Amino acid sequence: MGELFTPTHLIVIAVVVLVLFGGKKLPELGKGLGEGLRGFKDGMKGVNDEVNKPTETTHAVTPKPEESVK
């Protein structure tokens, strides 16, 4: 699996993408991909902030159940 992304493979993938989408569409695709990644990053940042936010906790004491006396 480590040999999947060799420079030769990446060049072939770049040529195939260029042929399929053309030179005019590539900037639009890059812009859309960048905006999507930025939105995902901002969304993950909001989730991490919410998880790491200190919460006000109250410790409730629960009484022990009554033991039956025989």
Backbone as XML, in Angstrom:
<?xml version="1.0"?>
<chain id="A" units="angstrom">
  <residue number="1" name="MET">
    <atom name="N" x="0.830" y="-1.192" z="0.000"/>
    <atom name="CA" x="0.000" y="0.000" z="0.000"/>
    <atom name="C" x="0.874" y="1.255" z="0.000"/>
  </residue>
  <residue number="2" name="GLY">
    <atom name="N" x="2.096" y="1.160" z="0.499"/>
    <atom name="CA" x="2.989" y="2.307" z="0.556"/>
    <atom name="C" x="3.448" y="2.756" z="-0.811"/>
  </residue>
  <residue number="3" name="GLU">
    <atom name="N" x="3.429" y="1.871" z="-1.808"/>
    <atom name="CA" x="3.892" y="2.214" z="-3.141"/>
    <atom name="C" x="2.780" y="2.783" z="-4.018"/>
  </residue>
  <residue number="4" name="LEU">
    <atom name="N" x="1.639" y="3.034" z="-3.453"/>
    <atom name="CA" x="0.492" y="3.520" z="-4.228"/>
    <atom name="C" x="0.684" y="4.963" z="-4.677"/>
  </residue>
  <residue number="5" name="PHE">
    <atom name="N" x="1.293" y="5.782" z="-3.863"/>
    <atom name="CA" x="1.429" y="7.206" z="-4.164"/>
    <atom name="C" x="2.859" y="7.575" z="-4.512"/>
  </residue>
  <residue number="6" name="THR">
    <atom name="N" x="3.455" y="6.856" z="-5.420"/>
    <atom name="CA" x="4.795" y="7.211" z="-5.896"/>
    <atom name="C" x="4.661" y="8.399" z="-6.845"/>
  </residue>
  <residue number="7" name="PRO">
    <atom name="N" x="5.744" y="9.123" z="-7.081"/>
    <atom name="CA" x="5.660" y="10.291" z="-7.979"/>
    <atom name="C" x="5.129" y="9.942" z="-9.373"/>
  </residue>
  <residue number="8" name="THR">
    <atom name="N" x="5.471" y="8.770" z="-9.876"/>
    <atom name="CA" x="4.975" y="8.373" z="-11.192"/>
    <atom name="C" x="3.460" y="8.225" z="-11.183"/>
  </residue>
  <residue number="9" name="HIS">
    <atom name="N" x="2.922" y="7.607" z="-10.143"/>
    <atom name="CA" x="1.473" y="7.446" z="-10.048"/>
    <atom name="C" x="0.778" y="8.807" z="-9.923"/>
  </residue>
  <residue number="10" name="LEU">
    <atom name="N" x="1.356" y="9.694" z="-9.151"/>
    <atom name="CA" x="0.752" y="11.014" z="-8.975"/>
    <atom name="C" x="0.743" y="11.801" z="-10.287"/>
  </residue>
  <residue number="11" name="ILE">
    <atom name="N" x="1.794" y="11.666" z="-11.084"/>
    <atom name="CA" x="1.846" y="12.345" z="-12.384"/>
    <atom name="C" x="0.764" y="11.787" z="-13.312"/>
  </residue>
  <residue number="12" name="VAL">
    <atom name="N" x="0.599" y="10.471" z="-13.319"/>
    <atom name="CA" x="-0.432" y="9.856" z="-14.159"/>
    <atom name="C" x="-1.817" y="10.322" z="-13.718"/>
  </residue>
  <residue number="13" name="ILE">
    <atom name="N" x="-2.058" y="10.382" z="-12.424"/>
    <atom name="CA" x="-3.352" y="10.847" z="-11.912"/>
    <atom name="C" x="-3.585" y="12.304" z="-12.310"/>
  </residue>
  <residue number="14" name="ALA">
    <atom name="N" x="-2.541" y="13.149" z="-12.225"/>
    <atom name="CA" x="-2.679" y="14.556" z="-12.599"/>
    <atom name="C" x="-3.009" y="14.701" z="-14.081"/>
  </residue>
  <residue number="15" name="VAL">
    <atom name="N" x="-2.381" y="13.899" z="-14.927"/>
    <atom name="CA" x="-2.659" y="13.966" z="-16.367"/>
    <atom name="C" x="-4.090" y="13.523" z="-16.649"/>
  </residue>
  <residue number="16" name="VAL">
    <atom name="N" x="-4.545" y="12.461" z="-15.997"/>
    <atom name="CA" x="-5.910" y="11.985" z="-16.215"/>
    <atom name="C" x="-6.923" y="13.041" z="-15.764"/>
  </residue>
  <residue number="17" name="VAL">
    <atom name="N" x="-6.680" y="13.676" z="-14.644"/>
    <atom name="CA" x="-7.586" y="14.731" z="-14.161"/>
    <atom name="C" x="-7.594" y="15.902" z="-15.133"/>
  </residue>
  <residue number="18" name="LEU">
    <atom name="N" x="-6.429" y="16.265" z="-15.640"/>
    <atom name="CA" x="-6.346" y="17.367" z="-16.598"/>
    <atom name="C" x="-7.106" y="17.047" z="-17.876"/>
  </residue>
  <residue number="19" name="VAL">
    <atom name="N" x="-7.002" y="15.815" z="-18.345"/>
    <atom name="CA" x="-7.709" y="15.425" z="-19.562"/>
    <atom name="C" x="-9.219" y="15.389" z="-19.316"/>
  </residue>
  <residue number="20" name="LEU">
    <atom name="N" x="-9.640" y="14.846" z="-18.182"/>
    <atom name="CA" x="-11.072" y="14.719" z="-17.914"/>
    <atom name="C" x="-11.752" y="16.065" z="-17.710"/>
  </residue>
  <residue number="21" name="PHE">
    <atom name="N" x="-11.139" y="16.944" z="-16.935"/>
    <atom name="CA" x="-11.808" y="18.188" z="-16.563"/>
    <atom name="C" x="-11.367" y="19.388" z="-17.387"/>
  </residue>
  <residue number="22" name="GLY">
    <atom name="N" x="-10.213" y="19.331" z="-17.990"/>
    <atom name="CA" x="-9.730" y="20.459" z="-18.775"/>
    <atom name="C" x="-9.122" y="21.535" z="-17.902"/>
  </residue>
  <residue number="23" name="GLY">
    <atom name="N" x="-8.360" y="22.404" z="-18.520"/>
    <atom name="CA" x="-7.650" y="23.458" z="-17.792"/>
    <atom name="C" x="-8.549" y="24.524" z="-17.216"/>
  </residue>
  <residue number="24" name="LYS">
    <atom name="N" x="-9.705" y="24.749" z="-17.847"/>
    <atom name="CA" x="-10.589" y="25.819" z="-17.382"/>
    <atom name="C" x="-11.356" y="25.435" z="-16.123"/>
  </residue>
  <residue number="25" name="LYS">
    <atom name="N" x="-11.642" y="24.159" z="-15.951"/>
    <atom name="CA" x="-12.430" y="23.709" z="-14.801"/>
    <atom name="C" x="-11.578" y="23.482" z="-13.554"/>
  </residue>
  <residue number="26" name="LEU">
    <atom name="N" x="-10.282" y="23.275" z="-13.718"/>
    <atom name="CA" x="-9.439" y="22.947" z="-12.562"/>
    <atom name="C" x="-9.416" y="24.039" z="-11.491"/>
  </residue>
  <residue number="27" name="PRO">
    <atom name="N" x="-9.297" y="25.322" z="-11.837"/>
    <atom name="CA" x="-9.351" y="26.338" z="-10.771"/>
    <atom name="C" x="-10.675" y="26.333" z="-10.003"/>
  </residue>
  <residue number="28" name="GLU">
    <atom name="N" x="-11.778" y="26.091" z="-10.725"/>
    <atom name="CA" x="-13.081" y="26.033" z="-10.056"/>
    <atom name="C" x="-13.152" y="24.838" z="-9.115"/>
  </residue>
  <residue number="29" name="LEU">
    <atom name="N" x="-12.631" y="23.700" z="-9.567"/>
    <atom name="CA" x="-12.616" y="22.507" z="-8.710"/>
    <atom name="C" x="-11.746" y="22.732" z="-7.481"/>
  </residue>
  <residue number="30" name="GLY">
    <atom name="N" x="-10.587" y="23.357" z="-7.683"/>
    <atom name="CA" x="-9.696" y="23.642" z="-6.555"/>
    <atom name="C" x="-10.324" y="24.589" z="-5.556"/>
  </residue>
  <residue number="31" name="LYS">
    <atom name="N" x="-11.025" y="25.600" z="-6.065"/>
    <atom name="CA" x="-11.691" y="26.562" z="-5.185"/>
    <atom name="C" x="-12.784" y="25.876" z="-4.375"/>
  </residue>
  <residue number="32" name="GLY">
    <atom name="N" x="-13.583" y="25.051" z="-5.054"/>
    <atom name="CA" x="-14.654" y="24.331" z="-4.358"/>
    <atom name="C" x="-14.106" y="23.379" z="-3.314"/>
  </residue>
  <residue number="33" name="LEU">
    <atom name="N" x="-13.020" y="22.679" z="-3.655"/>
    <atom name="CA" x="-12.404" y="21.760" z="-2.697"/>
    <atom name="C" x="-11.841" y="22.516" z="-1.496"/>
  </residue>
  <residue number="34" name="GLY">
    <atom name="N" x="-11.194" y="23.652" z="-1.754"/>
    <atom name="CA" x="-10.638" y="24.456" z="-0.662"/>
    <atom name="C" x="-11.715" y="24.989" z="0.266"/>
  </residue>
  <residue number="35" name="GLU">
    <atom name="N" x="-12.827" y="25.449" z="-0.310"/>
    <atom name="CA" x="-13.927" y="25.956" z="0.515"/>
    <atom name="C" x="-14.559" y="24.836" z="1.337"/>
  </residue>
  <residue number="36" name="GLY">
    <atom name="N" x="-14.661" y="23.672" z="0.727"/>
    <atom name="CA" x="-15.218" y="22.529" z="1.456"/>
    <atom name="C" x="-14.335" y="22.114" z="2.617"/>
  </residue>
  <residue number="37" name="LEU">
    <atom name="N" x="-13.026" y="22.064" z="2.377"/>
    <atom name="CA" x="-12.095" y="21.706" z="3.455"/>
    <atom name="C" x="-12.085" y="22.766" z="4.552"/>
  </residue>
  <residue number="38" name="ARG">
    <atom name="N" x="-12.178" y="24.023" z="4.164"/>
    <atom name="CA" x="-12.203" y="25.111" z="5.158"/>
    <atom name="C" x="-13.454" y="25.015" z="6.021"/>
  </residue>
  <residue number="39" name="GLY">
    <atom name="N" x="-14.588" y="24.741" z="5.393"/>
    <atom name="CA" x="-15.837" y="24.574" z="6.146"/>
    <atom name="C" x="-15.766" y="23.385" z="7.081"/>
  </residue>
  <residue number="40" name="PHE">
    <atom name="N" x="-15.172" y="22.279" z="6.600"/>
    <atom name="CA" x="-15.022" y="21.095" z="7.445"/>
    <atom name="C" x="-14.115" y="21.402" z="8.639"/>
  </residue>
  <residue number="41" name="LYS">
    <atom name="N" x="-13.031" y="22.108" z="8.380"/>
    <atom name="CA" x="-12.094" y="22.468" z="9.458"/>
    <atom name="C" x="-12.774" y="23.366" z="10.494"/>
  </residue>
  <residue number="42" name="ASP">
    <atom name="N" x="-13.543" y="24.347" z="10.023"/>
    <atom name="CA" x="-14.263" y="25.224" z="10.951"/>
    <atom name="C" x="-15.295" y="24.447" z="11.759"/>
  </residue>
  <residue number="43" name="GLY">
    <atom name="N" x="-15.963" y="23.496" z="11.109"/>
    <atom name="CA" x="-16.937" y="22.670" z="11.816"/>
    <atom name="C" x="-16.284" y="21.809" z="12.881"/>
  </residue>
  <residue number="44" name="MET">
    <atom name="N" x="-15.133" y="21.239" z="12.567"/>
    <atom name="CA" x="-14.415" y="20.414" z="13.540"/>
    <atom name="C" x="-13.890" y="21.272" z="14.689"/>
  </residue>
  <residue number="45" name="LYS">
    <atom name="N" x="-13.491" y="22.498" z="14.383"/>
    <atom name="CA" x="-13.012" y="23.393" z="15.432"/>
    <atom name="C" x="-14.139" y="23.695" z="16.414"/>
  </residue>
  <residue number="46" name="GLY">
    <atom name="N" x="-15.350" y="23.900" z="15.898"/>
    <atom name="CA" x="-16.504" y="24.165" z="16.754"/>
    <atom name="C" x="-16.829" y="22.967" z="17.626"/>
  </residue>
  <residue number="47" name="VAL">
    <atom name="N" x="-16.695" y="21.764" z="17.074"/>
    <atom name="CA" x="-16.954" y="20.557" z="17.861"/>
    <atom name="C" x="-15.901" y="20.401" z="18.949"/>
  </residue>
  <residue number="48" name="ASN">
    <atom name="N" x="-14.634" y="20.633" z="18.607"/>
    <atom name="CA" x="-13.568" y="20.512" z="19.604"/>
    <atom name="C" x="-13.719" y="21.549" z="20.705"/>
  </residue>
  <residue number="49" name="ASP">
    <atom name="N" x="-14.114" y="22.764" z="20.336"/>
    <atom name="CA" x="-14.317" y="23.797" z="21.350"/>
    <atom name="C" x="-15.451" y="23.404" z="22.293"/>
  </residue>
  <residue number="50" name="GLU">
    <atom name="N" x="-16.499" y="22.825" z="21.746"/>
    <atom name="CA" x="-17.636" y="22.430" z="22.568"/>
    <atom name="C" x="-17.276" y="21.275" z="23.497"/>
  </residue>
  <residue number="51" name="VAL">
    <atom name="N" x="-16.473" y="20.344" z="23.003"/>
    <atom name="CA" x="-16.070" y="19.200" z="23.820"/>
    <atom name="C" x="-15.132" y="19.635" z="24.931"/>
  </residue>
  <residue number="52" name="ASN">
    <atom name="N" x="-14.214" y="20.547" z="24.620"/>
    <atom name="CA" x="-13.213" y="20.980" z="25.603"/>
    <atom name="C" x="-13.711" y="22.084" z="26.517"/>
  </residue>
  <residue number="53" name="LYS">
    <atom name="N" x="-14.917" y="22.589" z="26.274"/>
    <atom name="CA" x="-15.463" y="23.675" z="27.078"/>
    <atom name="C" x="-15.740" y="23.160" z="28.490"/>
  </residue>
  <residue number="54" name="PRO">
    <atom name="N" x="-15.249" y="23.877" z="29.504"/>
    <atom name="CA" x="-15.558" y="23.428" z="30.870"/>
    <atom name="C" x="-17.042" y="23.597" z="31.145"/>
  </residue>
  <residue number="55" name="THR">
    <atom name="N" x="-17.611" y="22.596" z="31.700"/>
    <atom name="CA" x="-19.032" y="22.650" z="32.004"/>
    <atom name="C" x="-19.228" y="22.787" z="33.498"/>
  </residue>
  <residue number="56" name="GLU">
    <atom name="N" x="-20.332" y="23.360" z="33.851"/>
    <atom name="CA" x="-20.669" y="23.518" z="35.252"/>
    <atom name="C" x="-21.334" y="22.222" z="35.706"/>
  </residue>
  <residue number="57" name="THR">
    <atom name="N" x="-20.627" y="21.497" z="36.529"/>
    <atom name="CA" x="-21.168" y="20.212" z="36.953"/>
    <atom name="C" x="-21.557" y="20.287" z="38.418"/>
  </residue>
  <residue number="58" name="THR">
    <atom name="N" x="-22.629" y="19.670" z="38.699"/>
    <atom name="CA" x="-23.039" y="19.534" z="40.085"/>
    <atom name="C" x="-22.991" y="18.054" z="40.410"/>
  </residue>
  <residue number="59" name="HIS">
    <atom name="N" x="-22.396" y="17.758" z="41.509"/>
    <atom name="CA" x="-22.269" y="16.366" z="41.911"/>
    <atom name="C" x="-23.460" y="16.001" z="42.786"/>
  </residue>
  <residue number="60" name="ALA">
    <atom name="N" x="-24.294" y="15.188" z="42.246"/>
    <atom name="CA" x="-25.465" y="14.759" z="42.991"/>
    <atom name="C" x="-25.094" y="13.542" z="43.825"/>
  </residue>
  <residue number="61" name="VAL">
    <atom name="N" x="-25.501" y="13.566" z="45.054"/>
    <atom name="CA" x="-25.245" y="12.446" z="45.936"/>
    <atom name="C" x="-26.458" y="11.552" z="45.908"/>
  </residue>
  <residue number="62" name="THR">
    <atom name="N" x="-26.239" y="10.321" z="45.540"/>
    <atom name="CA" x="-27.365" y="9.388" z="45.514"/>
    <atom name="C" x="-27.311" y="8.552" z="46.786"/>
  </residue>
  <residue number="63" name="PRO">
    <atom name="N" x="-28.412" y="8.455" z="47.463"/>
    <atom name="CA" x="-28.403" y="7.672" z="48.719"/>
    <atom name="C" x="-28.284" y="6.175" z="48.414"/>
  </residue>
  <residue number="64" name="LYS">
    <atom name="N" x="-27.681" y="5.473" z="49.356"/>
    <atom name="CA" x="-27.559" y="4.025" z="49.214"/>
    <atom name="C" x="-28.943" y="3.398" z="49.387"/>
  </residue>
  <residue number="65" name="PRO">
    <atom name="N" x="-29.188" y="2.352" z="48.680"/>
    <atom name="CA" x="-30.479" y="1.681" z="48.882"/>
    <atom name="C" x="-30.527" y="1.080" z="50.280"/>
  </residue>
  <residue number="66" name="GLU">
    <atom name="N" x="-31.687" y="1.103" z="50.842"/>
    <atom name="CA" x="-31.844" y="0.583" z="52.195"/>
    <atom name="C" x="-31.618" y="-0.927" z="52.213"/>
  </residue>
  <residue number="67" name="GLU">
    <atom name="N" x="-30.826" y="-1.330" z="53.164"/>
    <atom name="CA" x="-30.576" y="-2.760" z="53.273"/>
    <atom name="C" x="-31.679" y="-3.412" z="54.087"/>
  </residue>
  <residue number="68" name="SER">
    <atom name="N" x="-32.065" y="-4.567" z="53.682"/>
    <atom name="CA" x="-33.122" y="-5.259" z="54.433"/>
    <atom name="C" x="-32.484" y="-5.889" z="55.659"/>
  </residue>
  <residue number="69" name="VAL">
    <atom name="N" x="-33.109" y="-5.683" z="56.800"/>
    <atom name="CA" x="-32.603" y="-6.208" z="58.058"/>
    <atom name="C" x="-33.390" y="-7.471" z="58.390"/>
  </residue>
  <residue number="70" name="LYS">
    <atom name="N" x="-32.691" y="-8.565" z="58.623"/>
    <atom name="CA" x="-33.379" y="-9.824" z="58.958"/>
    <atom name="C" x="-33.153" y="-10.179" z="60.376"/>
  </residue>
</chain>
